[in-house]
Structures are given as C-alpha cells and as structure tokens.
C-alpha cells in the first residue's frame, strides 16, 4: 500500500464531544473515521472525527478544506486518519493529535 502524507493536527472541539468517554480506549495508531458534518451551522466544510460511535470533535477549520474536497467528490475511501500522539496532561484541545494520509 502506498501512502502520501495529507495533514496532521490536534482534534478541534475535543472538550465538547465524547472524547472523555472514549479516552481510555484510544491508543497511538488507532484508526479514526472522518465524515462530513452537513448539520454544522458554524462551518460549511466541517469534517467530524469518530472513534467507533464516539464523536471526538473535528478536523480544525484551518485543515478541513482539502478533506472537504476529497469527501465531496467521493474520494473519502482513500483518506486514512490515525492517532499520532496522546498527551493526557495537555489541555483537552491538544490531547489527541491525528495524522492523515492519502492511501491506495
């Protein structure tokens, strides 16, 4: 499998969603699911981040443009997101870092 680095970022909004419920199960390398959040009234290009059924937050607005474009044209199956860093003592908005790759 070939992969190309797409982006890396901390999960935005981690404080406001299910992060605290899922935190104990999260590990470096854990695969995450990304999904367009069409109901988001604050950001028309919002990409939500999920671990199983837990909504962890969002791709930060500064990083979501490329994800939105890929998802909008049906290329989401080529985007892989995994936990890159866990910092349990950091501020909640900086506890989980994600790396995303374009894969084939």
Phi and psi restraints in degrees (value plus and minus 20) as a CYANA .aco file:
   2 UNK   PHI    -113.1   -73.1
   2 UNK   PSI     125.8   165.8
   3 UNK   PHI    -163.5  -123.5
   3 UNK   PSI     129.8   169.8
   4 UNK   PHI    -148.5  -108.5
   4 UNK   PSI     110.0   150.0
   5 UNK   PHI     -80.0   -40.0
   5 UNK   PSI     112.0   152.0
   6 UNK   PHI    -128.3   -88.3
   6 UNK   PSI     -67.6   -27.6
   7 UNK   PHI    -190.2  -150.2
   7 UNK   PSI     141.7   181.7
   8 UNK   PHI    -164.2  -124.2
   8 UNK   PSI     125.4   165.4
   9 UNK   PHI    -187.5  -147.5
   9 UNK   PSI     143.3   183.3
  10 UNK   PHI    -108.4   -68.4
  10 UNK   PSI     127.8   167.8
  11 UNK   PHI     -88.8   -48.8
  11 UNK   PSI     103.3   143.3
  12 UNK   PHI    -102.0   -62.0
  12 UNK   PSI     118.9   158.9
  13 UNK   PHI      58.8    98.8
  13 UNK   PSI      -7.4    32.6
  14 UNK   PHI     -74.5   -34.5
  14 UNK   PSI     -53.7   -13.7
  15 UNK   PHI     -82.7   -42.7
  15 UNK   PSI     -50.3   -10.3
  16 UNK   PHI    -118.3   -78.3
  16 UNK   PSI     -23.9    16.1
  17 UNK   PHI    -140.8  -100.8
  17 UNK   PSI    -159.5  -119.5
  18 UNK   PHI    -116.6   -76.6
  18 UNK   PSI      -4.5    35.5
  19 UNK   PHI     -74.7   -34.7
  19 UNK   PSI     -63.4   -23.4
  20 UNK   PHI     -84.7   -44.7
  20 UNK   PSI     -50.9   -10.9
  21 UNK   PHI     -94.9   -54.9
  21 UNK   PSI     -52.0   -12.0
  22 UNK   PHI    -117.2   -77.2
  22 UNK   PSI     -33.4     6.6
  23 UNK   PHI     -71.5   -31.5
  23 UNK   PSI     -64.7   -24.7
  24 UNK   PHI     -84.7   -44.7
  24 UNK   PSI     -41.2    -1.2
  25 UNK   PHI    -113.5   -73.5
  25 UNK   PSI     -29.5    10.5
  26 UNK   PHI    -102.0   -62.0
  26 UNK   PSI     118.2   158.2
  27 UNK   PHI    -156.9  -116.9
  27 UNK   PSI     136.0   176.0
  28 UNK   PHI     -79.4   -39.4
  28 UNK   PSI     111.7   151.7
  29 UNK   PHI      75.5   115.5
  29 UNK   PSI     -31.2     8.8
  30 UNK   PHI     -79.5   -39.5
  30 UNK   PSI     110.4   150.4
  31 UNK   PHI     -98.5   -58.5
  31 UNK   PSI     116.4   156.4
  32 UNK   PHI    -135.9   -95.9
  32 UNK   PSI     137.4   177.4
  33 UNK   PHI    -129.2   -89.2
  33 UNK   PSI     113.4   153.4
  34 UNK   PHI    -128.6   -88.6
  34 UNK   PSI     125.9   165.9
  35 UNK   PHI    -173.1  -133.1
  35 UNK   PSI     117.1   157.1
  36 UNK   PHI     -82.2   -42.2
  36 UNK   PSI     114.3   154.3
  37 UNK   PHI    -124.9   -84.9
  37 UNK   PSI      68.3   108.3
  38 UNK   PHI     -87.8   -47.8
  38 UNK   PSI     -37.9     2.1
  39 UNK   PHI    -109.3   -69.3
  39 UNK   PSI     -21.9    18.1
  40 UNK   PHI     -91.8   -51.8
  40 UNK   PSI      95.4   135.4
  41 UNK   PHI    -104.0   -64.0
  41 UNK   PSI     -27.7    12.3
  42 UNK   PHI    -117.7   -77.7
  42 UNK   PSI     -41.6    -1.6
  43 UNK   PHI    -169.4  -129.4
  43 UNK   PSI      93.4   133.4
  44 UNK   PHI     -86.0   -46.0
  44 UNK   PSI     -38.9     1.1
  45 UNK   PHI    -129.2   -89.2
  45 UNK   PSI       4.6    44.6
  46 UNK   PHI     -82.7   -42.7
  46 UNK   PSI     113.3   153.3
  47 UNK   PHI    -140.0  -100.0
  47 UNK   PSI      93.3   133.3
  48 UNK   PHI    -102.2   -62.2
  48 UNK   PSI     133.2   173.2
  49 UNK   PHI    -138.7   -98.7
  49 UNK   PSI     109.5   149.5
  50 UNK   PHI    -145.0  -105.0
  50 UNK   PSI     125.4   165.4
  51 UNK   PHI    -140.1  -100.1
  51 UNK   PSI      96.0   136.0
  52 UNK   PHI      31.1    71.1
  52 UNK   PSI    -142.9  -102.9
  53 UNK   PHI    -115.3   -75.3
  53 UNK   PSI     -16.8    23.2
  54 UNK   PHI    -109.2   -69.2
  54 UNK   PSI     105.9   145.9
  55 UNK   PHI    -105.7   -65.7
  55 UNK   PSI      99.0   139.0
  56 UNK   PHI    -112.1   -72.1
  56 UNK   PSI     -44.4    -4.4
  57 UNK   PHI     128.2   168.2
  57 UNK   PSI    -160.5  -120.5
  58 UNK   PHI    -159.3  -119.3
  58 UNK   PSI     137.7   177.7
  59 UNK   PHI     -85.5   -45.5
  59 UNK   PSI     111.8   151.8
  60 UNK   PHI     -77.5   -37.5
  60 UNK   PSI     127.4   167.4
  61 UNK   PHI     -74.0   -34.0
  61 UNK   PSI     -55.2   -15.2
  62 UNK   PHI     -87.9   -47.9
  62 UNK   PSI     -35.1     4.9
  63 UNK   PHI    -136.5   -96.5
  63 UNK   PSI     -28.2    11.8
  64 UNK   PHI    -103.7   -63.7
  64 UNK   PSI     -31.4     8.6
  65 UNK   PHI     -78.9   -38.9
  65 UNK   PSI     -68.4   -28.4
  66 UNK   PHI     -86.5   -46.5
  66 UNK   PSI     -58.6   -18.6
  67 UNK   PHI     -83.7   -43.7
  67 UNK   PSI     -64.3   -24.3
  68 UNK   PHI     -78.9   -38.9
  68 UNK   PSI     -63.9   -23.9
  69 UNK   PHI     -84.1   -44.1
  69 UNK   PSI     -65.4   -25.4
  70 UNK   PHI     -81.9   -41.9
  70 UNK   PSI     -64.3   -24.3
  71 UNK   PHI     -87.8   -47.8
  71 UNK   PSI     -57.6   -17.6
  72 UNK   PHI     -83.9   -43.9
  72 UNK   PSI     -48.6    -8.6
  73 UNK   PHI    -123.4   -83.4
  73 UNK   PSI      -4.6    35.4
  74 UNK   PHI      61.1   101.1
  74 UNK   PSI      -1.5    38.5
  75 UNK   PHI    -117.5   -77.5
  75 UNK   PSI      -5.7    34.3
  76 UNK   PHI     -78.9   -38.9
  76 UNK   PSI     -48.8    -8.8
  77 UNK   PHI     -87.5   -47.5
  77 UNK   PSI     -32.1     7.9
  78 UNK   PHI    -119.0   -79.0
  78 UNK   PSI     -16.8    23.2
  79 UNK   PHI    -124.0   -84.0
  79 UNK   PSI     105.2   145.2
  80 UNK   PHI    -140.6  -100.6
  80 UNK   PSI     107.2   147.2
  81 UNK   PHI    -139.8   -99.8
  81 UNK   PSI     113.1   153.1
  82 UNK   PHI    -157.2  -117.2
  82 UNK   PSI     134.4   174.4
  83 UNK   PHI     -89.6   -49.6
  83 UNK   PSI     108.7   148.7
  84 UNK   PHI    -124.5   -84.5
  84 UNK   PSI     -52.6   -12.6
  85 UNK   PHI    -168.7  -128.7
  85 UNK   PSI     122.0   162.0
  86 UNK   PHI    -147.6  -107.6
  86 UNK   PSI     103.8   143.8
  87 UNK   PHI    -145.6  -105.6
  87 UNK   PSI      68.9   108.9
  88 UNK   PHI     -82.8   -42.8
  88 UNK   PSI     -44.3    -4.3
  89 UNK   PHI    -113.9   -73.9
  89 UNK   PSI     -22.3    17.7
  90 UNK   PHI     -98.0   -58.0
  90 UNK   PSI     147.2   187.2
  91 UNK   PHI     -76.4   -36.4
  91 UNK   PSI     122.2   162.2
  92 UNK   PHI     -70.9   -30.9
  92 UNK   PSI     -53.1   -13.1
  93 UNK   PHI     -92.6   -52.6
  93 UNK   PSI     -28.2    11.8
  94 UNK   PHI    -143.7  -103.7
  94 UNK   PSI      -5.8    34.2
  95 UNK   PHI     -96.6   -56.6
  95 UNK   PSI     -53.7   -13.7
  96 UNK   PHI    -141.9  -101.9
  96 UNK   PSI     102.8   142.8
  97 UNK   PHI    -128.7   -88.7
  97 UNK   PSI     118.9   158.9
  98 UNK   PHI    -138.5   -98.5
  98 UNK   PSI     123.0   163.0
  99 UNK   PHI    -138.0   -98.0
  99 UNK   PSI     117.0   157.0
 100 UNK   PHI    -141.1  -101.1
 100 UNK   PSI     117.8   157.8
 101 UNK   PHI    -146.0  -106.0
 101 UNK   PSI     133.3   173.3
 102 UNK   PHI    -114.2   -74.2
 102 UNK   PSI     102.8   142.8
 103 UNK   PHI    -144.3  -104.3
 103 UNK   PSI     139.0   179.0
